[in-house]
Amino acid sequence: MENLRGKTAIVTGASSGIGKAIARRLANEGMNVVLAARSAEKLSDVEEEINSSGSGEAVSVPTDMADKASVGELVRQAQEAYGSVDVLVNNAGQMLAGTVRSGKTDEWDSMIDVNIKGVLYGADAVLPKMIERCSGHILNIDSVSGHEVTKTSTVYSATKFAVRAISMGLEKELARTGVRVTNISPGMVDTPLMGSRSVDRKILDPENIADAIVYALTQPAHVNVNEITIRPV
């Protein structure tokens, strides 16, 4: 099992929900965690919580994942703080109007910019140093909507199918470089993205996704867990 203590992870979308749970769990494993999201105030709260826990260490960097320069600055600050980035968790995402008939092109653009471009910008910023070190791990938080489409999820699913395709292709690009890629597709998770939707069963907790992250990260260096799909029973 790989030891995570002392390594550094960037977690995007870390101000709430799945990202917050992942950041806390990685810190509990002894990692340095760089928290990224747009809300500086929410990030500061997560940073304070982690740093007062006595496990790993956290710094927060307000970041717009739809802006390439902002993502580049995130990685630069992470490297400045801790020397290297061992792990990138591409978690930031938006789930807005999903139907084509809605005509909400501004919301489509926002999902494309964050859900697709943000993943690409993050990978682009960390990969040169990872490849140079022959070591690193990129984990993309996808969705079961990247495997199937409902009548209300057309556009959102399109962005998540793209994330899955990026993960699959990137894994092949990076074969034998020492850099691993994992695509994680959660089903329904109890997060702010859920909104007020009612469900008739127990749904996933954000911590369930954090467990999957740790599982993929702690495999031996020659083991690349390519895909994990997590659904409620």
Secondary structure, DSSP 8 states (H G I E B T S, - for coil): ----TT-EEEEETTTSHHHHHHHHHHHHTT-EEEEEES-HHHHHHHHHHHHTTTSSEEEEEE--TT-HHHHHHHHHHHHHHHS---EEEE---------STT--HHHHHHHIIIIIIHHHHHHHHHHHHHHHHT-EEEEEE--GGGT---TT-HHHHHHHHHHHHHHHHHHHHTTTTTEEEEEEEE-SBSSGGGTT---SS--B-HHHHHHHHHHHHTS-TT----EEEE---
